Amino acid sequence: MEKHVENRNNVLSLISAVILAVALLLEAIYTRLPWSFMDSLKSNPSLLLLFASLIILIVGFLLKRTALIAAIGFIVLSVYYGLNLFLGIRSLSSLTIIWLLFPIIGSLLAAVVCFLVNKKAYAPNKVDVLLGATLLVLFVAYFIIFYYRMREFVLWINWSQMITVNLLGVIGALLQLIGTTLGIASLTASDGKLKKTIVRSDGSMIEFNLGYFNLFIHILLILVTTGIWSVIWVYRTTRYTNQVKDLEERIPIRKLLLCLFVPFYIIYWNYVTAKRIDMIAEENGVKTDAKIAVLCLVFSFLLNIAPPIIMQSRINKIAKSIR
């Protein structure tokens, strides 16, 4: 019997809200520094839509009961980008217009995903083409915004005030990307507490933590969140691997801190954790092509983003076999 819990990943939603709050503050400063705040709003009233959308998204990601508020936030965000495109369309090249469609399309796709989550029509434990398209378009959209602001930063390199203003704009765009990506993930990803009662070969019954996480979202979060998701994932996976029978239980927060502050400890953690995942597969009769412990150890030296992907892929395979 499976035990379904709150679909929202509360850690991700809290972090996404905090990051978006910082992004909102930077956007306000970015608007305020070169001119007065009110003058900026008079020259570009649509900025109010940007601020409103970020506030709505912060509230939407924090609330546990509904994803509808987040959907409204993304709609307002798409209106903001659409209005800016409409107002400047005469002075823009065809290529620029095409590029500027990405933020509009990405925001609308994100709104659709939120509506589906709100209606419980979205299955968080399955790879979903719509979710993949949404996160990809959002990534491209914010990369474009990041590029244009970085371009402005370089062009104003001789102006000390403009350096400060545009640098804040660049950081703000990056934080919006991280915050919205984490927010979408918090709505669509399991919080790691989905469990199933299973009977092991020795006749014992346990509440097994399935540990499933959409692999596409996992990879994207590793790439986009500049290490934030990796820290959360270490905690989740340490907790997951405590299910190995007859092995000492590890304290997740202790392992997380060791990985953060002790040089090269993450290499040891990768090997031991992958070994435990192999043991979980063996204990539950899950057939695998090969064990991953040595592979993760090798990749810890060659390509450090590979072990989390390999381990989560194996965890997902175990979860699917058990379910």
MOJOTA-V800259 format. One record per residue. N is the residue number from 1. RES is the residue in one small letter. SS is DSSP state (a for helix, b for strand, c for the rest). OMEGA is omega in degrees with one decimal (NA if undefined). D_FIRST is the distance of its C-alpha to the first C-alpha in Angstrom with 2 decimals. Layout:
BEGIN
{{N RES SS OMEGA D_FIRST} {N RES SS OMEGA D_FIRST}}
END
This chain:
BEGIN
{{1 m c 179.6 0.00} {2 e b 176.6 3.80} {3 k b -179.5 6.59} {4 h c 180.0 9.60} {5 v c 179.0 12.87} {6 e c -176.0 16.47} {7 n c -175.1 17.26} {8 r c 172.2 20.68} {9 n c -170.2 21.65} {10 n a 179.3 23.81} {11 v a 179.8 25.88} {12 l a -177.6 26.90} {13 s a 178.9 27.75} {14 l a -179.7 29.92} {15 i a 179.7 31.72} {16 s a 179.5 32.32} {17 a a 179.0 33.81} {18 v a -179.7 36.09} {19 i a 178.6 37.27} {20 l a 176.6 38.03} {21 a a 176.1 39.89} {22 v a 177.8 42.07} {23 a a 177.7 42.56} {24 l a 178.6 43.68} {25 l a 179.9 46.15} {26 l a 177.2 47.52} {27 e a 178.4 47.94} {28 a a 177.8 49.90} {29 i a 178.7 52.10} {30 y a 178.3 52.46} {31 t a -171.0 53.77} {32 r a -167.8 55.93} {33 l c -174.7 57.80} {34 p c 179.0 60.24} {35 w c 173.1 61.11} {36 s c -177.3 60.44} {37 f a -177.9 56.99} {38 m a 177.1 58.49} {39 d a 178.6 60.73} {40 s a 179.9 57.73} {41 l a 178.6 55.96} {42 k a -179.6 59.19} {43 s a 179.9 59.57} {44 n c -177.6 55.92} {45 p c -178.6 54.28} {46 s c 177.0 51.11} {47 l a 177.4 50.23} {48 l a 177.8 49.03} {49 l a 178.1 46.31} {50 l a 179.9 45.21} {51 f a -180.0 45.08} {52 a a -178.1 43.31} {53 s a 179.9 40.64} {54 l a 177.7 39.90} {55 i a 179.5 39.72} {56 i a 179.0 37.36} {57 l a 178.2 35.08} {58 i a 179.0 35.09} {59 v a -177.9 34.07} {60 g a -179.7 31.49} {61 f a -179.4 29.74} {62 l a -177.8 29.82} {63 l c -174.2 28.36} {64 k c -167.5 24.59} {65 r c -174.8 24.31} {66 t c 173.9 26.11} {67 a c -177.2 27.17} {68 l a -179.0 30.04} {69 i a 177.3 32.50} {70 a a 177.9 31.99} {71 a a 177.8 32.62} {72 i a 178.3 35.86} {73 g a 178.7 36.84} {74 f a 176.9 36.60} {75 i a 177.6 38.60} {76 v a 178.8 41.29} {77 l a 178.4 41.35} {78 s a 176.9 41.91} {79 v a 178.7 44.71} {80 y a -179.5 46.30} {81 y a 178.1 46.44} {82 g a -179.9 47.53} {83 l a 178.2 50.33} {84 n a 177.5 51.58} {85 l a -179.5 51.65} {86 f a -177.6 53.51} {87 l a -176.5 56.07} {88 g a -170.6 56.87} {89 i a -177.9 56.53} {90 r a -176.3 60.31} {91 s a -175.8 60.87} {92 l c 175.0 57.99} {93 s c -179.6 58.09} {94 s a -179.8 55.93} {95 l a 178.6 53.90} {96 t a 178.8 53.29} {97 i a 178.9 52.16} {98 i a 179.2 49.61} {99 w a -176.5 48.32} {100 l a 174.3 48.10} {101 l a -177.0 45.90} {102 f a 177.6 43.00} {103 p a 179.6 42.34} {104 i a -178.2 42.44} {105 i a 180.0 40.10} {106 g a 179.5 37.68} {107 s a 179.1 37.55} {108 l a 176.9 37.02} {109 l a 177.9 34.18} {110 a a 177.5 32.54} {111 a a 178.8 32.99} {112 v a 178.1 31.30} {113 v a 180.0 28.23} {114 c a 176.6 28.13} {115 f a 179.6 28.50} {116 l a 177.4 25.57} {117 v a -178.7 23.37} {118 n a 179.7 24.74} {119 k c -179.2 23.90} {120 k c 178.9 20.34} {121 a c -178.6 21.63} {122 y c 179.4 21.08} {123 a c -173.0 18.14} {124 p c -176.4 18.41} {125 n c 178.0 16.62} {126 k c 176.6 19.13} {127 v c -174.4 22.81} {128 d c -177.5 24.74} {129 v a -179.1 28.45} {130 l a 179.6 29.31} {131 l a 178.6 27.94} {132 g a 179.4 29.82} {133 a a -178.8 32.96} {134 t a -177.4 32.77} {135 l a 178.8 32.59} {136 l a -179.6 35.25} {137 v a 177.1 37.61} {138 l a 178.6 37.19} {139 f a 178.4 37.98} {140 v a -177.8 41.10} {141 a a -178.1 42.05} {142 y a 173.3 42.09} {143 f a 178.4 43.75} {144 i a 178.1 46.51} {145 i a 178.0 46.91} {146 f a -178.3 46.94} {147 y a -177.9 49.57} {148 y a 178.8 51.87} {149 r a 176.2 51.78} {150 m a 178.0 52.43} {151 r a 176.5 55.29} {152 e a 179.9 56.74} {153 f a 179.5 56.39} {154 v a -178.4 58.43} {155 l a -178.4 61.01} {156 w c -171.2 61.65} {157 i c -178.3 61.91} {158 n c -177.4 65.39} {159 w c -173.7 64.47} {160 s a -179.0 63.01} {161 q a -179.1 61.52} {162 m a 175.6 60.04} {163 i a -179.9 58.45} {164 t a -177.7 56.65} {165 v a -174.5 55.65} {166 n a 174.2 54.32} {167 l a 175.7 52.59} {168 l a 178.6 50.63} {169 g a 178.9 49.90} {170 v a 179.5 48.61} {171 i a 178.7 46.31} {172 g a 178.7 45.17} {173 a a 179.6 44.22} {174 l a 179.5 42.27} {175 l a 175.8 40.36} {176 q a 177.5 39.59} {177 l a -178.7 38.08} {178 i a -177.4 35.94} {179 g a -179.3 34.95} {180 t a 178.4 34.02} {181 t a 177.3 32.09} {182 l a 179.8 30.04} {183 g a 176.8 29.63} {184 i a 179.0 28.31} {185 a a -179.3 25.92} {186 s a -179.9 24.71} {187 l a -169.8 23.93} {188 t a -174.4 22.20} {189 a c 174.9 20.55} {190 s c -179.8 17.28} {191 d c 177.0 18.24} {192 g c -178.0 16.57} {193 k c 176.5 14.00} {194 l c -173.2 10.98} {195 k b 176.1 8.48} {196 k b 175.6 5.62} {197 t b -178.8 5.53} {198 i b 177.0 8.04} {199 v b -179.3 10.92} {200 r c -175.6 14.27} {201 s c 179.7 17.42} {202 d c 177.9 18.88} {203 g c -179.5 16.19} {204 s c 179.3 15.00} {205 m b 179.3 11.44} {206 i b 170.6 11.05} {207 e b -172.8 9.37} {208 f b 175.5 10.52} {209 n b -174.6 12.35} {210 l c 174.7 12.37} {211 g c -175.8 15.87} {212 y c 172.9 16.33} {213 f c -179.5 19.60} {214 n c -173.3 21.64} {215 l a 178.9 24.34} {216 f a 178.6 27.09} {217 i a 179.5 26.67} {218 h a -179.1 26.52} {219 i a -178.8 29.82} {220 l a 178.9 31.46} {221 l a 176.9 30.66} {222 i a -176.0 32.14} {223 l a -169.2 35.27} {224 v a -168.3 35.75} {225 t c 174.5 34.87} {226 t c 174.5 37.45} {227 g c -177.2 35.25} {228 i a -178.8 33.31} {229 w a -179.1 29.99} {230 s a 178.3 30.64} {231 v a 178.4 30.84} {232 i a -177.0 27.53} {233 w a 176.9 25.92} {234 v a 179.0 27.40} {235 y a -179.2 25.79} {236 r a -173.3 22.29} {237 t a 173.8 22.61} {238 t a 178.0 24.10} {239 r a -179.6 21.15} {240 y a -175.0 18.76} {241 t a 172.8 20.92} {242 n a -178.9 20.92} {243 q a 178.6 17.84} {244 v c -176.4 20.36} {245 k c 173.6 20.71} {246 d c 174.0 24.11} {247 l c -179.1 25.49} {248 e c 179.4 26.95} {249 e c 178.7 24.96} {250 r c 179.6 26.81} {251 i c -173.7 27.50} {252 p a -176.1 26.60} {253 i a 178.4 29.49} {254 r a 179.7 31.95} {255 k a 178.1 31.08} {256 l a -178.9 31.36} {257 l a 177.4 34.81} {258 l a 178.2 35.96} {259 c a -178.4 35.11} {260 l a -165.9 37.01} {261 f a 178.7 40.10} {262 v c -178.3 40.65} {263 p c 175.1 42.30} {264 f c 179.1 40.51} {265 y a -178.8 37.65} {266 i a 178.6 35.25} {267 i a 177.1 36.37} {268 y a -179.3 35.35} {269 w a 178.8 32.02} {270 n a -177.3 31.33} {271 y a -177.5 32.06} {272 v a -178.5 30.14} {273 t a 177.1 27.03} {274 a a 177.9 27.14} {275 k a 178.1 27.61} {276 r a 178.1 24.49} {277 i a 175.0 22.50} {278 d a -179.3 24.08} {279 m a 178.0 23.00} {280 i a 178.0 19.32} {281 a a -178.4 19.56} {282 e a -179.0 21.39} {283 e a -175.9 19.13} {284 n c 173.8 16.10} {285 g c 180.0 18.36} {286 v c -179.5 18.68} {287 k c 179.3 22.10} {288 t c -178.9 24.36} {289 d c -178.2 27.98} {290 a c 176.5 29.30} {291 k c -170.5 28.61} {292 i c -173.7 29.12} {293 a a -178.7 30.59} {294 v a 178.9 34.21} {295 l a 178.9 33.87} {296 c a 178.0 32.68} {297 l a 179.5 35.53} {298 v a -178.4 38.08} {299 f a 176.3 36.94} {300 s a 178.1 37.05} {301 f a -172.9 40.81} {302 l a -175.2 41.26} {303 l c -167.2 38.88} {304 n c 176.4 36.89} {305 i c -177.1 34.55} {306 a a -177.8 33.30} {307 p a 177.1 31.21} {308 p a 179.4 28.74} {309 i a 179.0 28.33} {310 i a -177.8 27.94} {311 m a -179.3 25.38} {312 q a 176.3 23.21} {313 s a 178.9 23.48} {314 r a 176.7 22.26} {315 i a 178.8 19.33} {316 n a 179.5 18.37} {317 k a 177.5 18.82} {318 i a -178.8 16.54} {319 a a -179.0 13.75} {320 k a 179.9 14.41} {321 s a -178.7 14.56} {322 i a -177.8 11.24} {323 r c NA 9.44}}
END
